[in-house]
Amino acid sequence: MQKVIAIHQPNFIPWLGYFNKIYSADVFVVLDNVDYQSGNANSITNRTKIKTAQGELFIFVPVKKNANSKLIKDIAIDNQQPWQKKMLKTIQLNYSKAKFFTEVFPALEGVLGAKHEMFSSMNVELIKIFCRNLNIKTPIVLASEMNLSSDEKNNRIIEICQTLEATIYQSGNGARKYNDENLFAANNIELRYTSFSPAEYPQLHGEFINGLSLIDVVMNCGWEQTATLVKGT
């Protein structure tokens, strides 16, 4: 019997493809026990893109440096900065005219307006809330709770797959450059790459922009239509 595992870091309100990855798996593992990539221009762990009248805009959660650990699960939110009110105001300003704003905004406000100490736990809570509203029932497991011993990327993934008795590892295309395909084959794990290609949907503020936060999708399409887009049907 086949069992598909997908793995990803706990990104902040990510794009459609992230949720397609969860939906397509039998178990989704949140990789919260790897180093947080601070200062990396390509890092999207603590930020996500929304759309404004001036184009795309990154909104982000400020985090504190941890002198004792770089692991994502140990990174705290910098709540000395008034980021919550600012972020909710930015979302409201740019999406108040969206078709499903009144339906979606309270769910965001409930989490983003509450006090959170740890960055990863807030992100996981947001991911689970979005999954629940999108009727995605894939179990979500934290890598930090799996007692893993491997640090090298490929070995860590294989250990996760073996622990969860996976037959297929569903990988993002960006990982092709470091996936050791021979190692996966030697461990009887089929390596499958994501082929998700999101459909266009109605957006505010002019020409369509791909790859935006799921915030943009649900504000414009609502939960039901977004669920269809996530599933690629």
C-alpha positions as CSV (number, residue, x, y, z in Angstrom):
1,M,0.0,0.0,0.0
2,Q,1.4,3.4,-1.0
3,K,1.9,6.1,1.6
4,V,2.9,9.6,0.5
5,I,4.8,12.0,2.8
6,A,5.4,15.6,2.2
7,I,7.8,17.8,4.2
8,H,8.1,21.6,4.5
9,Q,9.3,24.3,6.8
10,P,6.5,26.2,8.7
11,N,6.3,29.2,6.4
12,F,4.1,32.2,7.2
13,I,0.7,32.0,5.4
14,P,2.3,30.5,2.2
15,W,1.0,30.2,-1.4
16,L,-1.4,27.8,-3.0
17,G,1.3,25.3,-3.8
18,Y,2.1,24.8,-0.2
19,F,-1.4,23.8,0.6
20,N,-1.6,21.6,-2.5
21,K,1.5,19.8,-1.1
22,I,-0.4,19.1,2.2
23,Y,-3.5,18.0,0.4
24,S,-1.6,15.6,-1.9
25,A,0.1,13.8,1.0
26,D,-1.1,11.2,3.4
27,V,1.0,12.8,6.2
28,F,2.5,16.3,6.1
29,V,5.6,16.9,8.3
30,V,6.4,20.4,9.5
31,L,10.2,20.7,9.4
32,D,10.6,22.9,12.4
33,N,14.0,21.4,13.6
34,V,16.2,23.0,11.0
35,D,18.0,26.3,11.1
36,Y,16.0,29.5,10.6
37,Q,17.4,31.3,7.6
38,S,17.8,34.9,8.8
39,G,18.9,37.6,6.5
40,N,18.4,35.4,3.4
41,A,16.8,37.4,0.6
42,N,15.1,34.2,-0.6
43,S,13.8,33.2,2.8
44,I,10.0,33.2,3.1
45,T,9.8,31.5,6.5
46,N,8.6,34.7,8.2
47,R,7.1,36.6,5.3
48,T,4.6,36.3,2.6
49,K,3.4,38.4,-0.4
50,I,0.1,40.1,-0.7
51,K,-1.2,42.4,-3.5
52,T,-1.7,46.2,-3.3
53,A,-2.7,48.9,-5.7
54,Q,1.1,49.5,-6.2
55,G,1.9,45.8,-6.8
56,E,3.1,43.0,-4.6
57,L,4.2,43.6,-1.0
58,F,5.9,41.5,1.6
59,I,4.3,41.4,5.0
60,F,6.5,39.9,7.7
61,V,6.6,38.7,11.3
62,P,9.6,40.2,13.2
63,V,11.6,37.6,15.1
64,K,14.3,37.7,17.8
65,K,17.8,36.2,17.5
66,N,18.3,33.2,19.7
67,A,21.9,33.0,21.0
68,N,21.4,29.4,22.0
69,S,19.6,27.9,19.0
70,K,19.0,28.6,15.4
71,L,16.3,26.0,15.0
72,I,13.0,27.4,13.7
73,K,11.1,25.9,16.6
74,D,13.2,27.9,19.0
75,I,12.8,31.3,17.3
76,A,10.6,33.8,19.3
77,I,8.5,36.6,17.9
78,D,9.7,40.1,18.6
79,N,6.5,41.4,20.2
80,Q,8.1,44.6,21.2
81,Q,7.4,45.7,17.7
82,P,3.7,46.6,17.0
83,W,3.7,44.3,14.0
84,Q,0.2,42.8,14.6
85,K,-1.8,46.0,14.4
86,K,0.3,47.1,11.4
87,M,-0.2,43.8,9.5
88,L,-3.9,43.6,10.1
89,K,-4.3,47.2,9.0
90,T,-2.3,46.5,5.9
91,I,-4.4,43.5,5.0
92,Q,-7.6,45.4,5.7
93,L,-6.5,48.4,3.7
94,N,-5.7,46.3,0.6
95,Y,-8.5,43.7,0.8
96,S,-11.5,45.4,2.3
97,K,-13.1,45.6,-1.2
98,A,-12.4,41.9,-1.9
99,K,-15.5,39.7,-2.4
100,F,-14.9,37.5,0.7
101,F,-13.2,40.0,3.0
102,T,-15.9,39.8,5.7
103,E,-15.9,36.0,5.6
104,V,-12.1,35.6,5.8
105,F,-10.8,38.5,7.8
106,P,-12.1,37.4,11.2
107,A,-10.1,34.1,10.9
108,L,-6.9,36.0,10.3
109,E,-7.7,38.6,13.0
110,G,-8.3,35.8,15.5
111,V,-4.8,34.5,15.2
112,L,-2.8,37.5,14.1
113,G,-4.4,39.6,16.8
114,A,-3.7,37.2,19.6
115,K,-0.4,37.1,21.7
116,H,2.1,34.5,20.4
117,E,5.5,33.9,21.8
118,M,7.0,31.4,19.5
119,F,7.1,31.9,15.7
120,S,6.8,28.3,14.5
121,S,3.8,27.5,16.8
122,M,1.9,30.5,15.4
123,N,2.7,29.5,11.8
124,V,1.6,25.9,12.5
125,E,-1.7,27.2,14.0
126,L,-2.3,29.4,11.0
127,I,-1.6,26.5,8.6
128,K,-4.0,24.2,10.5
129,I,-6.7,26.9,10.5
130,F,-6.4,27.3,6.8
131,C,-6.5,23.5,6.3
132,R,-9.6,23.2,8.4
133,N,-11.4,25.9,6.4
134,L,-10.2,24.3,3.1
135,N,-11.4,20.9,4.3
136,I,-7.9,19.5,4.0
137,K,-7.8,16.6,6.5
138,T,-4.1,15.5,6.1
139,P,-2.5,14.8,9.5
140,I,0.2,17.3,10.3
141,V,3.2,16.1,12.3
142,L,6.1,18.2,13.8
143,A,9.6,16.9,12.9
144,S,10.8,18.1,16.3
145,E,8.5,15.6,18.0
146,M,9.8,12.6,16.0
147,N,13.1,12.0,17.8
148,L,15.2,12.1,14.6
149,S,18.9,11.5,14.7
150,S,20.0,12.6,11.1
151,D,21.2,16.1,10.3
152,E,22.1,15.7,6.7
153,K,19.2,16.7,4.4
154,N,18.7,13.5,2.5
155,N,19.2,11.2,5.5
156,R,16.9,13.3,7.6
157,I,14.1,13.0,4.9
158,I,14.7,9.3,4.6
159,E,14.5,8.9,8.3
160,I,11.2,10.8,8.4
161,C,9.9,8.6,5.6
162,Q,11.0,5.4,7.3
163,T,9.6,6.5,10.7
164,L,6.2,7.1,9.1
165,E,6.4,4.0,6.9
166,A,6.2,6.1,3.7
167,T,6.6,4.6,0.3
168,I,6.7,7.9,-1.6
169,Y,8.3,11.2,-0.8
170,Q,6.7,14.1,-2.5
171,S,9.4,16.7,-3.1
172,G,9.3,20.3,-4.3
173,N,11.0,20.9,-7.7
174,G,13.5,23.2,-6.0
175,A,15.0,20.3,-4.2
176,R,16.1,18.5,-7.3
177,K,19.6,20.0,-6.9
178,Y,20.3,18.3,-3.6
179,N,18.0,15.2,-3.6
180,D,20.2,12.1,-3.7
181,E,17.9,10.0,-5.9
182,N,20.1,6.9,-5.6
183,L,19.9,7.1,-1.8
184,F,16.1,7.2,-1.9
185,A,16.0,4.3,-4.3
186,A,18.4,2.3,-2.1
187,N,15.9,2.8,0.8
188,N,12.9,1.8,-1.3
189,I,11.4,5.2,-1.3
190,E,10.0,6.6,-4.5
191,L,10.9,10.2,-5.1
192,R,8.0,12.1,-6.7
193,Y,8.2,15.8,-7.7
194,T,5.4,18.3,-7.3
195,S,3.7,19.1,-10.6
196,F,1.2,21.7,-9.2
197,S,0.5,24.6,-11.6
198,P,-2.1,27.0,-10.1
199,A,-4.9,28.3,-12.1
200,E,-5.5,32.0,-12.4
201,Y,-8.3,33.5,-10.2
202,P,-9.9,36.9,-9.9
203,Q,-7.7,39.5,-8.2
204,L,-8.0,43.1,-7.1
205,H,-5.6,45.8,-8.3
206,G,-5.0,45.0,-12.0
207,E,-3.0,42.3,-13.8
208,F,-2.8,38.8,-12.3
209,I,0.2,38.0,-10.1
210,N,1.1,34.4,-9.4
211,G,2.6,33.0,-6.2
212,L,0.9,35.3,-3.7
213,S,0.0,34.3,-0.1
214,L,-3.2,32.3,0.3
215,I,-4.6,35.4,1.9
216,D,-5.0,36.9,-1.6
217,V,-6.7,33.7,-2.9
218,V,-9.3,33.3,-0.1
219,M,-10.1,37.0,0.1
220,N,-10.9,37.0,-3.6
221,C,-12.4,33.5,-4.0
222,G,-13.7,32.4,-0.6
223,W,-12.9,29.1,1.1
224,E,-14.9,26.8,-1.2
225,Q,-13.4,28.1,-4.5
226,T,-9.9,28.2,-2.9
227,A,-10.3,24.6,-1.9
228,T,-10.9,23.7,-5.5
229,L,-7.9,25.7,-6.6
230,V,-5.7,24.0,-4.0
231,K,-6.8,20.6,-5.2
232,G,-6.0,21.5,-8.8
233,T,-9.5,20.5,-9.9
